[in-house]
């Protein structure tokens, strides 16, 4: 999905805060004309805004892309070049922003990009940090605003990266995912990539905030894959003084959470930190150490970082860290390397062993020798038995330290055999279920081979092991029975899209005691922005208390596509396929946030597929520039025969409740069967809807069809 450039610019810095009524009015006018495609008018107000905020680099860039949209190439390039002079150095945004398409073929554009790259590298180097073990290094989050003010410091010890910060503000909000929406910190920890670009695709993103009064930490993103998973083992300490309006954060990120990074093995890394503050009216101020439009965005897996060097104290006690040459192998031997820190010269013996998945020891050896004071690298090899499976390599310094790491040995020919199985010519009269099962296995084996090809020391070995073994199990089921559908529990599958013959993944969850002779209710779950469907499918299966429920969750081609275009048509085809394959008696569509919009859309544009719909924290109007038909208020009439339930929090700052209020009134006037539950004080999803949803389900959906 193309996000409007104006919305992307909000991510840059404290300039996104509306500072007074005049600039707020100008911004609103620019946004309105931009959204409607009236670029001449947008330029008039954007120029006035740029004059008022002459030191704001985003204002210069705004003029550049508006001139580009208006076809004025010379002016666009001049303003783009000046935006660099004024500090807009996140040149990746130039390359990704389609609003600049009109200028990219001009040779001057490449010259500007090269200048921006050099300036961006220089700016990052100027913010490089040297962190001494046990000492605190200041990290300044600059702002032109009176509030918030943030004073941060970094340190490290042998077990963790340490961050402490003091925030002065006019308020401290609690809210769901408040690290993104305010108030809270997001930390991007990066392993440097190509040093000539200033970006890396190897990073861990963590969120730290309070939610409903409790400190929480969240794994937001890893190498471009969103997790949004609570980390209960590393909550921050947050102390708030409401008299002085000061918040103090104490954050500890264990090196184990940054695997395979360790400062002994990688003395150099990268970091970027953002604090987000949200006002009562929903406006957000973001203070970021190094400006990065895509700091928390799924549009690219690349992130900017400031270089960080870790320095151990000379008197630091003996410690070591290890790393396997490969954690995924088809071979019967492996390599391991260690980085050892010793305060003095000494003779060191490292005891090595390998154990299989039952805990049985299958190999032993030693490494080491006389080592000098300071940091020393030691390498060794080990042997594996011929059997595939999981193994654990262990290293120990007697009476001192232990290091362990897992590896997985697999048989490459097994995956080749599965692909041969599903590529056999189809028999005449082959069922839709058989064809769908073959498509799913084809997708799964292709995906596995690609994951193996790109496997790195940062990849999730355990998840890959589970997938290899799961696909092998499904292949045996398919070979014996001609289908992979019917097994209880979770299944990752795929279907052949009629739009372009691509294989599109989806998740499906079968209930305990699934029996093909019985009839079931289908719950089609549409996930929110930036995350895939897997966790949404599992959560829906857990929360829907219906023993006859089959949960179906499409992934979508764009995780933030708002279920439009090809995503919408794919969902319609998938639901049709599943209803034709499985014994379904009724179908409910439900979704959260972006998925709430998708539920409105699917139920109104494809009502023949559903019997009811549930929308949680959704909206009838997606954010950004609208295409024809995106505003669902123009589709009233479709889906009138369905039953609806709608939940929305009155304090939702992500998708405010106002549009939902007006839309529901329009639906009621049009005689829709809609139950609307406004939840006072609730934000974007932090609400308990179980009881009311259950009552509505009993009345409207759970009764068997006649």
VOGU-3710 file (C-alpha; in Angstrom, 3 decimals, decimal comma):
1> xxxxxxxxxx> 0,000/0,000/0,000  1,271/3,473/-0,840  1,196/5,494/2,367  0,760/9,242/1,769  4,007/11,135/2,043  2,413/13,531/4,494  1,719/10,639/6,843  5,247/9,304/6,441  6,698/12,672/7,324  4,876/12,550/10,647
11> xxxxxxxxxx> 7,307/9,803/11,596  10,383/11,992/11,267  10,705/14,142/14,347  9,179/16,567/16,774  8,249/18,742/13,822  5,203/16,474/13,443  3,724/18,183/16,480  1,205/20,899/15,665  2,773/23,916/17,338  0,076/26,524/16,718
21> xxxxxxxxxx> -3,264/27,063/15,062  -1,804/28,668/11,933  0,524/25,815/11,040  -2,175/23,305/11,971  -4,589/24,961/9,562  -2,008/25,091/6,769  -1,112/21,463/7,267  -4,757/20,433/7,134  -5,213/22,353/3,861  -2,118/20,790/2,306
31> xxxxxxxxxx> -3,256/17,350/3,387  -6,742/17,880/1,995  -5,557/19,116/-1,412  -2,887/16,397/-1,568  -5,472/13,672/-0,875  -7,802/15,022/-3,544  -5,014/15,370/-6,138  -5,186/19,188/-6,326  -1,421/19,650/-6,247  -1,424/23,280/-7,467
41> xxxxxxxxxx> -3,485/24,305/-4,459  -1,455/22,065/-2,135  1,722/23,851/-3,273  0,317/27,266/-2,374  -0,286/26,307/1,236  2,826/24,108/1,476  4,980/27,100/0,487  3,419/29,224/3,252  4,040/26,387/5,701  7,664/26,085/4,582
51> xxxxxxxxxx> 8,157/29,813/5,147  6,795/29,528/8,687  8,972/26,496/9,433  12,106/27,383/7,486  14,291/25,127/9,635  12,016/22,122/9,220  13,614/19,767/6,645  10,324/17,965/6,050  8,814/21,208/4,749  11,460/21,414/2,015
61> xxxxxxxxxx> 10,877/17,774/1,144  7,107/18,335/1,064  7,597/20,964/-1,623  9,827/18,569/-3,586  7,274/15,787/-3,871  4,371/18,170/-4,526  6,289/19,735/-7,433  7,026/16,203/-8,690  3,337/15,275/-8,547  2,584/18,495/-10,408
71> xxxxxxxxxx> 5,051/17,578/-13,176  7,510/20,408/-12,380  10,751/18,425/-12,458  13,255/21,300/-12,159  11,526/22,782/-9,116  11,115/19,361/-7,518  14,823/18,575/-7,830  15,809/21,998/-6,496  13,646/21,596/-3,396  14,826/18,004/-2,960
81> xxxxxxxxxx> 18,448/19,126/-2,997  17,659/21,898/-0,517  15,896/19,425/1,787  19,258/17,659/2,158  20,953/20,971/2,966  18,377/21,512/5,702  18,867/18,049/7,178  16,517/15,601/5,442  19,059/12,771/5,095  16,909/9,644/5,122
91> xxxxxxxxxx> 17,530/9,112/1,413  15,912/5,675/1,380  12,608/7,536/1,579  13,452/9,319/-1,692  13,900/5,933/-3,349  10,686/4,405/-1,965  8,331/7,377/-2,274  6,238/7,003/-5,449  5,446/10,719/-5,288  8,940/11,280/-6,736
101> xxxxxxxxxx> 8,443/8,972/-9,720  8,386/11,922/-12,123  11,977/12,944/-11,314  13,771/9,608/-11,016  14,732/9,350/-14,693  16,511/12,707/-14,555  20,330/12,265/-14,161  20,319/15,039/-11,542  18,249/12,808/-9,260  21,054/10,236/-8,969
111> xxxxxxxxxx> 23,500/13,021/-8,126  21,173/14,218/-5,363  20,805/10,663/-4,008  24,574/10,225/-3,887  24,945/13,506/-2,042  22,234/12,472/0,429  23,967/9,124/1,000  27,278/10,771/1,862  25,609/13,303/4,146  23,609/10,558/5,864
121> xxxxxxxxxx> 26,761/8,541/6,567  28,493/11,654/7,904  25,516/12,443/10,166  25,447/8,877/11,517  29,187/8,950/12,239  28,771/12,205/14,128  26,339/10,387/16,425  28,595/7,344/16,931  28,705/6,094/20,527  31,546/4,582/22,542
131> xxxxxxxxxx> 30,165/2,570/25,460  32,509/1,533/28,246  31,621/-1,468/30,374  30,110/-0,337/33,664  30,039/3,370/32,699  27,205/5,497/31,339  27,361/7,171/27,922  24,848/9,983/27,254  22,543/9,759/24,245  20,714/12,985/23,418
141> xxxxxxxxxx> 17,229/13,012/21,887  17,046/16,546/20,556  13,816/18,517/20,279  12,713/22,053/19,462  9,638/21,561/21,619  9,413/22,694/25,213  8,151/19,208/26,106  8,913/16,382/26,154  12,567/16,520/27,132  14,484/13,252/27,265
151> xxxxxxxxxx> 17,835/12,527/28,875  19,094/9,019/28,064  22,241/7,016/28,829  23,632/3,652/27,684  25,920/1,146/29,356  26,581/-2,599/29,321  27,788/-5,463/31,438  28,605/-9,078/30,695  24,945/-10,072/30,565  23,001/-7,172/29,039
161> xxxxxxxxxx> 22,706/-3,826/27,291  21,541/-1,198/29,794  19,496/1,943/29,122  18,237/4,519/31,557  16,317/7,668/30,713  14,518/10,558/32,354  11,518/12,064/30,573  9,972/15,442/31,435  6,512/15,895/29,929  3,073/17,399/30,486
171> xxxxxxxxxx> 1,396/13,974/30,742  2,074/10,241/30,809  -0,514/8,128/29,020  -1,245/4,468/29,421  -2,590/2,656/26,392  -2,389/-0,469/24,291  0,830/-0,583/22,246  1,743/2,764/23,770  5,395/2,383/22,785  4,144/3,174/19,260
181> xxxxxxxxxx> 1,286/5,545/19,961  2,679/7,225/23,101  4,010/7,318/25,712  7,051/5,073/25,549  10,411/4,139/24,032  11,228/2,070/20,980  14,804/0,811/20,694  16,248/-0,438/17,397  19,420/-2,443/17,999  21,244/-3,116/14,746
191> xxxxxxxxxx> 24,038/-5,281/13,443  25,753/-3,050/10,877  25,216/-4,030/7,275  26,782/-2,474/4,202  28,798/0,387/5,681  28,518/2,310/2,405  24,735/2,658/2,720  24,124/3,548/6,375  21,230/1,055/6,553  20,954/-2,526/7,784
201> xxxxxxxxxx> 18,340/-5,265/7,493  19,572/-7,011/10,652  17,986/-5,415/13,694  15,906/-6,056/16,798  13,179/-3,566/17,700  11,835/-3,447/21,265  9,028/-1,343/22,750  9,020/-0,203/26,379  6,047/1,511/28,004  3,252/1,237/30,530
211> xxxxxxxxxx> -0,024/-0,345/29,538  -2,895/0,048/31,970  -0,417/1,067/34,644  1,933/-1,903/34,202  5,445/-1,708/32,686  5,730/-3,901/29,592  8,350/-4,769/27,004  7,481/-5,973/23,517  9,474/-7,548/20,711  8,199/-5,290/17,954
221> xxxxxxxxxx> 10,243/-6,418/14,982  13,218/-8,570/14,044  14,913/-8,207/10,662  11,719/-6,819/9,127  9,341/-9,426/10,580  6,820/-8,102/13,067  6,214/-10,176/16,211  4,384/-7,838/18,631  5,114/-10,356/21,359  5,255/-9,519/25,053
231> xxxxxxxxxx> 8,601/-10,251/26,711  7,605/-11,029/30,258  11,160/-11,899/31,282  12,523/-8,360/30,732  9,963/-5,759/31,842  11,322/-2,234/32,192  11,227/-0,373/35,478  9,233/2,820/35,038  8,816/5,307/37,869  6,440/8,216/37,308
241> xxxxxxxxxx> 6,303/11,302/39,503  3,024/13,059/38,710  3,988/16,103/40,779  7,168/16,939/38,859  5,764/15,210/35,727  8,872/13,105/35,363  9,186/9,496/34,236  12,323/7,462/34,829  12,970/4,370/32,702  15,379/1,553/33,544
251> xxxxxxxxxx> 15,727/-0,900/30,646  17,790/-4,078/30,509  18,096/-6,058/27,260  19,949/-9,369/27,832  22,499/-10,320/25,171  20,547/-13,568/24,820  17,659/-11,471/23,438  20,015/-10,087/20,781  21,260/-13,532/19,686  23,652/-14,159/18,042
261> xxxxxxxxxx> 25,087/-10,738/18,864  27,457/-10,502/21,805  29,876/-7,615/22,444  32,761/-10,075/22,807  32,030/-11,534/19,365  30,896/-8,278/17,716  32,541/-5,266/19,382  30,668/-3,008/16,937  26,906/-2,649/16,507  24,337/0,084/15,921
271> xxxxxxxxxx> 21,495/1,684/17,809  18,613/4,078/17,298  16,140/5,164/19,969  12,799/6,950/19,775  10,547/8,373/22,459  6,897/8,936/21,545  4,680/11,334/23,504  0,960/11,633/22,884  -1,213/14,597/23,825  -4,858/14,503/24,877
281> xxxxxxxxxx> -6,029/15,312/21,341  -4,093/12,378/19,875  -1,230/14,370/18,342  2,138/12,692/18,772  5,613/14,112/19,237  8,479/11,782/18,402  12,051/12,372/19,450  14,472/10,143/17,533  18,226/9,900/17,985  18,883/9,486/14,244
291> xxxxxxxxxx> 16,073/10,572/11,895  14,515/7,602/10,105  11,164/7,764/8,321  10,886/3,975/8,467  11,899/3,599/12,122  8,751/1,541/12,820  7,352/0,735/9,403  6,730/-2,447/7,434  7,391/-0,705/4,099  11,053/-1,715/4,216
301> xxxxxxxxxx> 13,196/-4,049/6,339  16,023/-1,475/6,297  16,819/0,752/9,284  19,257/3,596/9,895  21,591/3,281/12,859  24,244/5,180/14,756  27,462/3,152/15,150  28,180/1,821/18,651  31,481/0,408/19,924  31,656/-1,687/23,104
311> xxxxxxxxxx> 34,824/-1,546/25,197  35,537/-3,963/28,065  37,437/-2,875/31,151  40,945/-4,267/31,431  40,093/-5,716/34,839  36,867/-7,329/33,625  36,691/-10,946/34,897  37,165/-14,000/32,710  34,250/-14,496/30,339  33,615/-16,046/26,949
321> xxxxxxxxxx> 30,988/-16,307/24,211  30,695/-18,809/21,387  29,159/-19,168/17,951  28,581/-22,160/15,710  29,782/-22,037/12,138  26,301/-23,172/11,116  23,216/-24,091/13,125  21,629/-25,804/10,108  23,548/-28,556/8,391  23,458/-31,724/6,312
331> xxxxxxxxxx> 27,052/-32,615/7,295  28,481/-34,887/10,017  30,957/-32,294/11,339  30,739/-28,686/12,485  32,816/-25,700/13,588  32,597/-23,510/16,692  34,494/-20,339/17,570  34,894/-18,602/20,922  35,826/-15,107/21,986  37,464/-15,139/25,414
341> xxxxxxxxxx> 38,209/-12,144/27,646  40,791/-12,645/30,376  42,273/-9,996/32,695  45,595/-11,899/32,768  47,574/-14,377/30,694  46,576/-17,906/31,635  46,201/-21,487/30,450  42,611/-22,197/29,488  40,868/-25,523/28,873  37,404/-25,510/27,276
351> xxxxxxxxxx> 35,489/-28,787/27,618  33,303/-29,500/24,556  30,422/-31,942/24,156  27,496/-32,687/21,814  24,170/-34,149/22,994  21,230/-35,391/20,945  17,593/-34,419/21,466  17,185/-37,062/24,197  20,099/-35,595/26,166  22,453/-38,432/25,339
361> xxxxxxxxxx> 26,097/-37,378/24,947  27,322/-38,336/21,446  30,740/-36,583/21,278  33,329/-34,936/23,564  36,487/-32,895/22,990  38,617/-30,002/24,268  39,895/-26,643/23,007  42,061/-23,855/24,408  45,688/-23,405/25,437  47,743/-20,489/26,739
371> xxxxxxxxxx> 45,893/-17,213/26,123  47,084/-13,611/26,618  45,340/-10,912/28,633  42,482/-9,221/26,802  40,366/-10,644/23,971  41,322/-13,925/22,255  39,622/-15,938/19,494  39,662/-19,769/19,689  38,251/-22,181/17,075  37,495/-25,892/17,215
381> xxxxxxxxxx> 35,612/-28,618/15,339  33,197/-31,328/16,510  31,528/-34,463/15,148  27,852/-35,347/14,664  26,277/-38,801/14,359  24,744/-39,783/10,997  21,129/-39,425/12,162  19,159/-36,238/11,351  17,678/-34,313/14,253  18,382/-31,642/16,854
391> xxxxxxxxxx> 21,707/-31,482/18,689  23,111/-29,239/21,388  26,753/-28,156/21,491  28,072/-27,318/24,957  31,288/-25,637/26,065  32,425/-25,227/29,673  35,363/-23,691/31,491  35,610/-25,897/34,586  34,203/-24,304/37,738  33,441/-21,117/35,849
401> xxxxxxxxxx> 31,318/-20,581/32,740  29,054/-22,537/30,406  27,929/-21,796/26,849  25,395/-23,813/24,806  23,871/-23,570/21,363  21,582/-25,779/19,259  21,912/-27,003/15,696  19,684/-29,050/13,409  20,786/-31,686/10,934  18,284/-32,499/8,178
411> xxxxxxxxxx> 18,061/-34,681/5,072  17,863/-32,485/1,973  16,577/-35,373/-0,174  13,430/-35,644/1,958  12,215/-32,200/0,849  13,005/-33,092/-2,754  10,884/-36,204/-2,389  7,907/-34,172/-1,145  8,106/-31,859/-4,148  8,219/-34,875/-6,477
421> xxxxxxxxxx> 5,127/-36,268/-4,724  2,991/-33,164/-5,210  4,216/-32,551/-8,771  2,895/-35,886/-10,043  0,336/-35,497/-12,849  -3,187/-35,035/-11,503  -5,762/-37,756/-11,982  -8,987/-36,978/-13,843  -11,770/-36,018/-11,503  -9,368/-34,891/-8,799
431> xxxxxxxxxx> -11,244/-33,195/-5,963  -10,817/-29,561/-4,970  -9,555/-30,755/-1,585  -6,858/-32,934/-3,177  -5,747/-30,110/-5,469  -5,702/-27,632/-2,600  -3,634/-30,034/-0,478  -1,074/-30,406/-3,269  -0,922/-26,620/-3,689  -0,369/-26,171/0,038
441> xxxxxxxxxx> 2,480/-28,696/0,109  4,028/-27,115/-2,975  3,943/-23,723/-1,286  5,296/-25,099/1,989  8,215/-26,975/0,387  9,156/-24,003/-1,812  9,030/-21,717/1,225  11,152/-24,155/3,241  13,784/-24,426/0,515  13,972/-20,639/0,345
451> xxxxxxxxxx> 14,261/-20,328/4,121  17,055/-22,891/4,095  18,800/-21,019/1,282  18,786/-17,710/3,160  19,250/-19,192/6,645  21,628/-17,129/8,781  22,843/-17,167/12,355  19,930/-14,820/13,164  17,218/-17,103/11,779  14,798/-18,977/14,043
461> xxxxxxxxxx> 16,196/-22,517/14,040  13,449/-24,024/16,171  10,701/-22,629/13,929  12,480/-23,998/10,853  12,858/-27,417/12,503  9,147/-27,491/13,346  8,242/-26,567/9,779  10,485/-29,231/8,232  8,964/-31,898/10,466  5,424/-30,552/9,975
471> xxxxxxxxxx> 5,724/-30,598/6,182  7,120/-34,136/6,311  4,117/-35,200/8,427  1,649/-33,519/6,041  3,302/-35,192/3,054  2,790/-38,615/4,649  -0,863/-37,731/5,305  -1,318/-36,569/1,700  0,350/-39,684/0,274  -1,876/-42,009/2,277
481> xxxxxxxxxx> -5,200/-40,139/2,125  -4,995/-37,535/-0,628  -5,578/-34,582/1,721  -3,905/-32,537/4,434  -7,216/-31,180/5,764  -8,776/-32,937/8,692  -5,969/-32,959/11,196  -6,905/-31,231/14,458  -5,318/-27,960/15,439  -3,338/-25,407/13,474
491> xxxxxxxxxx> -2,399/-25,781/9,805  -0,505/-23,394/7,527  -1,809/-23,866/4,014  -2,014/-22,039/0,668  -4,344/-21,787/-2,315  -3,967/-21,144/-6,023  -5,199/-17,601/-6,693  -7,218/-17,274/-9,891  -6,012/-13,667/-10,226  -2,446/-14,510/-11,228
501> xxxxxxxxxx> -1,901/-18,238/-10,518  0,211/-17,412/-7,448  0,095/-19,498/-4,273  -1,288/-17,406/-1,413  -0,804/-18,592/2,195  -3,474/-18,795/4,870  -3,924/-20,323/8,331  -6,708/-22,668/9,353  -7,471/-24,163/12,767  -9,590/-27,307/13,139
511> xxxxxxxxxx> -11,375/-28,077/16,423  -10,693/-31,016/18,705  -12,685/-34,025/17,605  -13,013/-32,780/14,025  -15,268/-35,188/12,106  -15,995/-34,822/8,380  -19,495/-36,238/8,894  -20,521/-33,246/11,034  -21,261/-29,632/10,116  -19,172/-26,700/11,348
521> xxxxxxxxxx> -19,244/-22,941/11,604  -16,539/-21,021/9,729  -14,920/-17,965/11,323  -13,008/-15,859/8,795  -10,512/-13,698/10,717  -8,864/-10,649/9,099  -5,704/-9,462/10,893  -4,576/-5,918/11,613  -1,863/-3,843/9,973  1,773/-4,915/9,920
531> xxxxxxxxxx> 1,358/-8,460/11,274  0,588/-11,764/9,598  -2,393/-13,980/10,275  -0,809/-16,741/12,345  -1,141/-15,272/15,838  -4,558/-13,826/14,962  -5,800/-17,270/13,915  -4,507/-18,912/17,088  -5,918/-16,167/19,333  -9,304/-16,380/17,604
541> xxxxxxxxxx> -9,373/-20,155/18,047  -8,622/-19,724/21,742  -11,152/-16,954/22,360  -14,098/-18,225/20,300  -15,853/-20,654/22,617  -17,507/-22,703/19,934  -16,653/-26,433/19,791  -17,851/-26,509/16,183  -15,616/-23,666/15,001  -13,183/-23,813/12,092
551> xxxxxxxxxx> -10,986/-20,724/12,035  -9,821/-19,429/8,655  -7,323/-16,553/8,478  -5,974/-15,233/5,151  -2,529/-13,641/5,146  -2,947/-11,114/2,347  -0,342/-10,012/-0,173  0,367/-6,772/1,674  0,340/-6,959/5,461  -0,892/-3,365/5,499
561> xxxxxxxxxx> -3,016/-3,428/2,332  -6,311/-2,784/4,146  -7,865/-5,815/2,439  -8,403/-3,988/-0,834  -7,636/-4,878/-4,468  -6,163/-8,344/-4,928  -6,322/-9,010/-1,182  -10,092/-8,573/-1,217  -10,599/-10,851/-4,228  -8,231/-13,478/-2,817
571> xxxxxxxxxx> -10,210/-13,590/0,424  -13,448/-14,049/-1,489  -11,973/-16,939/-3,510  -10,477/-18,563/-0,415  -13,774/-18,472/1,491  -15,579/-19,955/-1,510  -12,983/-22,744/-1,747  -13,152/-23,649/1,944  -16,946/-23,667/1,961  -16,891/-25,970/-1,073
581> xxxxxxxxxx> -14,298/-28,307/0,506  -15,421/-28,561/4,123  -18,817/-29,197/5,819  -19,679/-25,561/6,641  -23,172/-24,493/7,715  -22,618/-20,815/8,646  -19,882/-18,233/8,155  -18,864/-15,264/10,298  -16,344/-12,620/9,219  -14,495/-10,832/12,021
591> xxxxxxxxxx> -11,544/-8,456/12,182  -9,558/-6,095/14,349  -8,285/-2,620/13,365  -7,346/-2,872/9,671  -9,138/-6,217/9,754  -12,223/-4,418/11,061  -12,249/-2,308/7,917  -11,693/-5,496/5,912  -14,694/-7,095/7,630  -16,913/-4,143/6,748
601> xxxxxxxxxx> -15,616/-4,369/3,188  -15,993/-8,126/2,700  -19,451/-8,231/4,273  -20,770/-5,340/2,178  -19,125/-6,213/-1,152  -19,367/-10,022/-0,861  -22,398/-10,553/1,425  -23,298/-13,875/-0,196  -20,278/-15,453/1,523  -21,273/-14,589/5,099
611> xxxxxxxxxx> -24,079/-14,796/7,616  -22,743/-12,341/10,207  -19,871/-9,944/10,871  -17,993/-8,692/13,947  -15,851/-5,546/13,846  -13,465/-4,603/16,666  -11,723/-1,199/16,613  -12,342/-0,911/12,890  -13,284/1,958/10,597  -15,404/2,411/7,471
621> xxxxxxxxxx> -12,788/4,758/5,961  -9,141/3,590/5,710  -6,374/6,145/6,334  -4,386/7,709/3,520  -5,276/8,599/-0,025  -8,529/6,885/-1,013  -9,247/5,113/-4,272  -12,733/4,825/-5,721  -14,862/2,543/-3,568  -12,598/2,612/-0,505
631> xxxxxxxxxx> -15,055/4,703/1,530  -17,589/2,099/2,630  -20,202/4,754/3,300  -20,742/4,631/-0,476  -21,639/0,925/-0,283  -24,550/1,067/2,135  -27,109/-1,450/0,935  -24,699/-4,337/0,560  -24,805/-6,860/3,379  -28,119/-5,598/4,757
641> xxxxxxxxxx> -29,265/-9,185/5,328  -26,341/-9,923/7,677  -26,201/-9,475/11,443  -23,440/-7,158/12,719  -21,788/-6,464/16,048  -19,393/-3,537/16,403  -17,002/-2,706/19,269  -15,047/0,531/19,503  -13,241/2,291/22,347  -14,062/5,926/23,009
651> xxxxxxxxxx> -10,345/6,686/23,594  -9,057/4,923/20,482  -6,198/7,123/19,191  -5,240/4,888/16,288  -8,632/4,736/14,559  -10,809/7,321/16,350  -14,395/6,378/17,087  -16,094/9,300/15,293  -16,280/7,651/11,845  -17,685/4,481/13,392
661> xxxxxxxxxx> -20,327/6,472/15,306  -21,562/8,141/12,132  -21,381/4,971/10,041  -23,403/2,889/12,487  -26,109/5,571/12,566  -26,255/5,460/8,763  -26,586/1,669/8,860  -29,362/1,800/11,426  -31,213/4,356/9,321  -30,874/1,897/6,429
671> xxxxxxxxxx> -32,479/-0,876/8,559  -29,320/-2,945/9,134  -29,275/-5,449/11,997  -26,318/-3,918/13,853  -25,496/-3,975/17,548  -23,047/-1,214/18,506  -21,090/-1,290/21,757  -19,097/1,841/22,583  -16,635/1,009/25,349  -15,952/4,017/27,532
681> xxxxxxxxxx> -12,280/4,724/28,200  -10,986/1,913/26,000  -8,190/2,498/23,508  -7,255/0,616/20,360  -8,119/-2,934/21,291  -7,484/-2,887/25,055  -11,022/-3,992/25,863  -12,786/-7,087/27,130  -15,623/-7,908/24,734  -16,064/-11,605/25,561
691> xxxxxxxxxx> -19,352/-11,490/27,452  -21,168/-9,149/25,061  -19,780/-10,936/22,019  -20,908/-14,277/23,459  -24,453/-13,017/24,047  -24,702/-11,705/20,504  -23,311/-14,974/19,135  -25,948/-16,995/21,000  -28,696/-14,828/19,571  -27,466/-14,289/16,029
701> xxxxxx> -25,006/-16,964/14,933  -24,676/-20,140/16,987  -28,136/-21,493/16,289  -28,054/-24,090/13,545  -29,267/-23,105/10,111  -32,680/-24,383/9,119
//
